[in-house]
Amino acid sequence: MDGKMSSNNSSTYRRANLKIAPGAVVCEESILKGDISIGAKTIIHPRACILAEAGPIIIGEGNIIEEMATITNRQLPSDAPEPVTVPVQIIGNYNVFETDCVCESYKVGDNNILEAKAQVSREIELTNGCVIGAACSLTEQETIPENTIVYGSQCQRREMNDKPYPQIGQLDFLLKVLPNYHHFRKSNVKSKPGGPL
Amino acid sequence: MAQTFAGTQKHVPECEISRKNSDETDVLLSLVETASPRKEERSSDAYRRRFVVKVETDTQGSILDHLDVHSNVRSRGNRGEIMTSKDHPLVRPRVSVSRIDDFVVSSGITLSKLGAITIVSDGRTVPIREIWVELESIMTSGWRGRTVGISSEFSLIVSGIMLRSVVSSAASVDSCSLLSLPSIIVSVTEVISSVVMFSLSGRLVDSSGTFNVVMSSMKVVCSSRVAMVVICSFVVNLSSSSFLTVDSHYCPNCMENLPSSEVRLKKNKCSNCFDCPCCFQTLSTRAGLAPVRASALTEGEENKDVKATPKKVYYLFCSLCRWSSRDAGIPDQSVATGGWPEQENPHVTRINALIDYHKVLASIEKQQCERKKIHPKRSFMPATMYSFTSALVRKRIGRPMKPPMQSQSSAQPVPSVASEDVDELSSDIFTETVDITKITTLEQRLQHPEVQAEKINELRPQHRQFLVKRSQRCRVCEHNVSKSDLCPQSTKFKILLAAFYHIPEVKIVTCEPLRPGKSSELLLKFCNPTQHQTQITILPLDTSLSTSLTEEKDIKQEDTQLSESSNLLPSTVRQAPVTEDPKVIKVVSNADLMLPHSSLILPPRDDAAEYDDTNDNHNFQDDPKLVVWRKGNKAVIRLHVIPHDTNKDNEDPVIVGFVMQHGYVNTIAALEHKSPQKVDVKVKLYLTVGQLVGET
């Protein structure tokens, strides 16, 4: 009883920092900590984990964050110099974070796909249309050029001809199906007039 | 001009006289002897054995008027039916054939001596150019669809006379025995003018002049944990010396199974499936909608109903690296199955020229081989055993089917010339930055050696390579030891005779820390996989394995991997398609083993006992010093290892060796011997028991 109470308390506390745009589907069972804003049509599965430790996380529209996926704005290491500004993690639109991937990247553009078990660490900027293949990990500081795919056990790279198609069909499907089985966190932000669709 | 006289009588297969031109006559004469089977073999439904001597001479005259085949062998009773000239429609005049051979089928075949052959033509003795001795034994006895056969051949040239012997036998086994003649040594003992004396002496298991047939069935062995070890259960022979033959080709993606002739035409590649040129995974076909412009075009041209359903197009797509045929600029196809443009090999004319040239070379070489030497190995007797055609006879005795063609030296292609002229590098090679993502990797280039594209967008999908299913045969008796199911979808084996199912499994349980010169306790677990009780005795490493039943085995480390080596029978003359040579054991033991005085009895495997909790110890009178634990068909024994003092500073692991002797009940040989045959099999084992620990 006690535990439930306290968890309820903390969730209400968290909700203060949690901004969910109308049309976003954020499952109740997702783990959200810290200052997080979630754009419209973004779907966050149960057990997805978004941790804004060091600073706020801003997630754009139409993203799919699957279960066990982790998006962290990680606390800087203690020996690192104190940052001048609060580090903000920005995630663009129509990205897919598949099961059990870890994204610590401070900036993710649009139409990226992190496949299952992919890992992207903090110093990496994902631009647009990148695919990080299953179980591939990127650790060194760099900016991944557009339409790059990282695949295979050796993390080979290739530039794709075209960016991956946005998962519109999957988004619509999840929007339809998830409400049948899960409770949602309610949106608490009014949609901005004139904002991007 | 060649005439063929097919024999009309039952046992006369054929006699052929062929005449090349007026002044040269090749006389081929086939003589057939049908030996009646021994008593126990008479009971089999059909039994037949044939012994053919063919003689070829160069005679001036056109008619062979005398042929003598004398026997200088003491005839052993009237076992064989001897064909004389009277029976023979062709060489009627004065051909006398006496009994050439006595051969008796026992457990093997005894071929001791043949006779002397004289050929007289036009009143003169003519030189014999070649003699073939061919022995075939056939046994058919209500067999059930299993044919086993063996053949072996060799030739000798002595004093310009070629003596060739082909020994082959094909047999089908049901309950009866005999089948193979592994090898024969032919030696020409004497050459006196036109009389050739020759003898055949067999050498197989021993060199006593008899053919001890090594037939049997054999078993092999294969399991995930035991290396390929072949066990031939008649002459129980444990070895990995088997040869591999390719059974079937199939595509691992679409599971299409093709005959090998077609596979060669298709260059071992599947025509339907493609590999990704980028990451070598199999490509899948994806359906997409045609780009708008293309559909607009079709709209204008075609019927209205096309407009209603947008046209579907197909492209190839790699699910791993997301390469697609659109990346390479290959136009989409309107049909899901194929029609993909083939990549042209830029060197195709040169390659074809070379292939043609080598075909010519091959045929020339083949002709020369056929003239001079060994027949290509016949693995099995053809079904046409009883009906020799003239072509077959020609082929069998090694004459070319047709007169040799003149070598076409004109077909020799222009040799390649090395050139020093290389195109200048463009100057921007030093200034342009290299974009490594646009350049193919070495692996990608070597995947398609004929093109070796440099730029990533020049990569084209490649046809998927076929895989093969292989079967394995014993080198000694040519029995299949492992044969997989022909159906590509099936992962089962038709025949799998793995040593794993016949030889006790040995596992290292624990070993105390090893110190030089000090005794450490070693616990070994033995498991009897067979349906028969077996007795395991540990013998010193230098025990002779030279019983008639010999084998060696080598165990490495705790994973009990049996690698092997073998003590093969001298198979001097045989040739196998792909033969793994017996591996030489180079393991040296560097520790002593205190051998137990008693032996260990293991009860047969009982699957039901696995579920039985009652601890049935079968009341074996175990030596408590030896046997530590026992359950079902498994037992743990205690041994003592003393590492040698010499290797104190050595980093090498401690290896201890011994000979494991175990009783083996040969149930397959029992088909021949009525009662199961029990043999003691000795196996050399080397155990890597661990590292020395420093002295404390």
Chai-1 contact restraints between the chains, C-beta under 6 A:
chainA,res_idxA,chainB,res_idxB,connection_type,confidence,min_distance_angstrom,max_distance_angstrom,comment,restraint_id
A,I149,B,R322,contact,1.0,0.0,6.0,A-B,restraint_1
A,Y151,B,L320,contact,1.0,0.0,6.0,A-B,restraint_2
A,Y151,B,C321,contact,1.0,0.0,6.0,A-B,restraint_3
A,G152,B,C279,contact,1.0,0.0,6.0,A-B,restraint_4
A,R157,B,T437,contact,1.0,0.0,6.0,A-B,restraint_5
A,R158,B,C321,contact,1.0,0.0,6.0,A-B,restraint_6
A,E159,B,T437,contact,1.0,0.0,6.0,A-B,restraint_7
A,M160,B,R322,contact,1.0,0.0,6.0,A-B,restraint_8
A,N161,B,D327,contact,1.0,0.0,6.0,A-B,restraint_9
